[in-house]
Amino acid sequence: MTDNSRQIDYWNEVAGPKWVRVQASMESRLSGIEDMLLARAQPRPGERILEIGCGTGTTTARLADAVGPTGHIVAVDVSKPMLDIARIRLAGHPNATLTEADAATAAFPHNFDLLTSRFGIMFFEDPVAAFTNLRRALKPGARLVCVAWAPIADNPHWSVPLGLAIDRLGPPKPRRPHAPGPLGLDDPAFVTETLARAGFTHATVRAEPVTLLGRSLDQEAEVAATMGPAGALLDEKDADATTRAELLASFRDALPGYADKSARMRATIHLITAHCS
Ligand SMILES: C[S@@+](CC[C@H](N)C(=O)[O-])C[C@H]1O[C@@H](n2cnc3c(N)ncnc32)[C@H](O)[C@@H]1O
């Protein structure tokens, strides 16, 4: 058992299969964030990129296109169900290597120009040890550009369904601060301190407003009942089918409060940058 074994099991047995079920909605809602990440990361032809928690490989494909045939991307994930989809998507990209491994402990070559991730770096049990391992994979002068979720209070697509689920089922088990999970890097001071302790320089965390591009109000209600903190609470409380259906309907009713008719939702992310000297 590694330190991250709980998250590895979770992403193979619970979250990965769920993500695959709502894959089209997830890819649509997060696409604007991918644009923002690429605009900041500026991947260039010929570069070597290490991507953490690549999931189903949407960002991977765009990064592979950006570095071109003279560059290379190594994309790492612990979730076999997510990687199975990424492998199909990346089949025509000989410059991409997909690896099933725990990024916190995997042995990487030491020659990457860019370390990047869209929401794949919040799940480490020991973030300083994990980022130290990742920093060692970078060349001097390389850059880190990643995104993670900002606090739940700035993300109504999560806080509203979670509030409704708590009203019905009671609160989740208490979590220690910075515990691995979607909100594990929601504290800018913790992120900059973690990166500094891992040997990065010039670490910055900028809160950025983004728009999640939901496909429809119905599909967004399904995502809220499946993924994120509300979906996790339904699992934690072992909600039965009737309760799930009633909560799904209440999420659907609440959506117009934070989304427009086309299911576009305000959200906030942290754009995290640092250097390797
Ligand atoms: C929220 S998903 C994001 C997936 C993808 N980056 C995207 O934006 O669509 C988080 C991903 O991180 C992966 N992950 C979690 N812990 C990991 C670890 N220790 N090493 C590598 N990947 C990890 C999960 O399996 C999952 O695919």
Ligand as a Chemical Component Dictionary entry (heavy atoms), coordinates in Angstrom:
data_LIG
# 
_chem_comp.id                   LIG 
_chem_comp.type                 NON-POLYMER 
_chem_comp.pdbx_formal_charge   0 
_chem_comp.three_letter_code    LIG 
# 
loop_
_chem_comp_atom.comp_id 
_chem_comp_atom.atom_id 
_chem_comp_atom.alt_atom_id 
_chem_comp_atom.type_symbol 
_chem_comp_atom.charge 
_chem_comp_atom.model_Cartn_x 
_chem_comp_atom.model_Cartn_y 
_chem_comp_atom.model_Cartn_z 
_chem_comp_atom.pdbx_ordinal 
LIG C1  C1  C 0  -10.409 15.659 -11.449 1  
LIG S1  S1  S 1  -9.639  14.445 -12.458 2  
LIG C2  C2  C 0  -8.971  15.446 -13.755 3  
LIG C3  C3  C 0  -8.694  14.681 -15.014 4  
LIG C4  C4  C 0  -8.171  15.508 -16.189 5  
LIG N1  N1  N 0  -6.944  16.201 -15.867 6  
LIG C5  C5  C 0  -9.214  16.498 -16.653 7  
LIG O1  O1  O 0  -9.111  17.680 -16.306 8  
LIG O2  O2  O -1 -10.142 16.081 -17.344 9  
LIG C6  C6  C 0  -8.219  14.036 -11.485 10 
LIG C7  C7  C 0  -7.313  13.014 -12.100 11 
LIG O3  O3  O 0  -6.125  12.880 -11.294 12 
LIG C8  C8  C 0  -5.790  11.517 -11.207 13 
LIG N2  N2  N 0  -4.929  11.292 -10.034 14 
LIG C9  C9  C 0  -5.282  11.338 -8.719  15 
LIG N3  N3  N 0  -4.219  11.072 -7.931  16 
LIG C10 C10 C 0  -3.160  10.857 -8.767  17 
LIG C11 C11 C 0  -1.787  10.526 -8.550  18 
LIG N4  N4  N 0  -1.289  10.365 -7.313  19 
LIG N5  N5  N 0  -0.987  10.361 -9.639  20 
LIG C12 C12 C 0  -1.487  10.508 -10.897 21 
LIG N6  N6  N 0  -2.790  10.817 -11.160 22 
LIG C13 C13 C 0  -3.607  11.002 -10.112 23 
LIG C14 C14 C 0  -7.146  10.814 -11.152 24 
LIG O4  O4  O 0  -7.068  9.453  -11.475 25 
LIG C15 C15 C 0  -7.944  11.620 -12.177 26 
LIG O5  O5  O 0  -7.855  11.106 -13.458 27 
# 
loop_
_chem_comp_bond.comp_id 
_chem_comp_bond.atom_id_1 
_chem_comp_bond.atom_id_2 
_chem_comp_bond.value_order 
_chem_comp_bond.pdbx_ordinal 
LIG C1  S1  SING 1  
LIG S1  C2  SING 2  
LIG S1  C6  SING 3  
LIG C2  C3  SING 4  
LIG C3  C4  SING 5  
LIG C4  N1  SING 6  
LIG C4  C5  SING 7  
LIG C5  O1  DOUB 8  
LIG C5  O2  SING 9  
LIG C6  C7  SING 10 
LIG C7  O3  SING 11 
LIG C7  C15 SING 12 
LIG O3  C8  SING 13 
LIG C8  N2  SING 14 
LIG C8  C14 SING 15 
LIG N2  C9  SING 16 
LIG N2  C13 SING 17 
LIG C9  N3  DOUB 18 
LIG N3  C10 SING 19 
LIG C10 C11 SING 20 
LIG C10 C13 DOUB 21 
LIG C11 N4  SING 22 
LIG C11 N5  DOUB 23 
LIG N5  C12 SING 24 
LIG C12 N6  DOUB 25 
LIG N6  C13 SING 26 
LIG C14 O4  SING 27 
LIG C14 C15 SING 28 
LIG C15 O5  SING 29 
# 
